[in-house]
Amino acid sequence: MRFCEFQKKEVINVCDCKCLGNVCDLEFDEHDGCIRTIIVPGPAKFFGCVGREFELHIPCCKIVKIGPDIILVDIEEKEVRKKIQ
């Protein structure tokens, strides 16, 4: 699978059936080249007009299934939030 195909998939949390958004970036392990986490941007501030406060860094072990249109993940959203500096 290519990165551009990965970006088109919606990420859905199976815990609460919430759509988290689309993959914006990947984090790789520099030693073995495997994907470590997928990064999904958090919601925009102030009615979507201003930047974002945090991103979701979802470890690959939390991915339940990758389908043709969606990626199912099993996460506690508060645990995977990382503040944007």
Summary of the structure (lengths in Angstrom):
residues: 85
radius of gyration: 12.8
end to end distance: 30.6
largest distance: 40.7
contacts: 212
relative contact order: 0.24
helix: 14%
strand: 49%
